[in-house]
């Protein structure tokens, strides 16, 4: 019984490995441009960052919230209320 099952499985596997033809199709995609703006990480130990935390009182934004997603939403709301962001100006990089 096991031998018949093994022979059947080998036959199915080998029959699926027949010679198949593939085609290369040329497409007109836009060229790839890697992100070159954000290539480095932010150093949280820098004096500039600690000055920003004190200036904007960033530790008070979260109000003791423990859920990470809710903290992200609170930070997003704070940024929108403090910093004017205009996506439709000529100086906006897109």
C-alpha positions, -999 to 999 in steps of 0.1 A, spaced: 0 0 0 28 25 10 48 15 -21 19 22 -44 14 56 -27 50 65 -30 51 55 -67 19 75 -73 34 106 -56 66 103 -76 46 100 -108 25 131 -100 56 152 -91 75 142 -122 46 147 -145 43 183 -132 80 189 -140 76 187 -178 93 212 -200 73 244 -199 79 275 -220 81 309 -204 79 342 -221 97 374 -212 74 404 -218 89 439 -220 68 464 -200 70 502 -198 74 507 -161 87 539 -145 123 538 -134 130 528 -98 143 557 -77 154 546 -42 147 567 -12 177 589 -6 161 614 19 159 592 50 191 571 49 202 576 85 187 571 119 179 597 145 203 599 174 181 602 205 211 609 227 220 641 208 217 674 226 194 688 199 169 660 205 168 667 243 164 704 236 134 696 213 118 674 240 121 703 265 110 730 241 79 712 229 73 692 261 71 660 241 67 638 272 33 654 279 18 644 245 10 608 255 -6 614 289 5 580 302 -9 561 273 4 525 271 -10 514 238 16 520 211 -9 526 183 -28 551 204 5 568 212 12 571 175 -22 586 169 -17 611 197 17 621 183 1 625 148 -26 647 162 -1 668 181 21 673 150 -10 683 130 -20 709 156 14 724 161 31 722 126 14 736 95 17 710 68 7 720 33 10 693 6 2 716 -22 29 742 -21 57 745 -47 83 738 -20 67 705 -11 90 676 -24 60 654 -32 
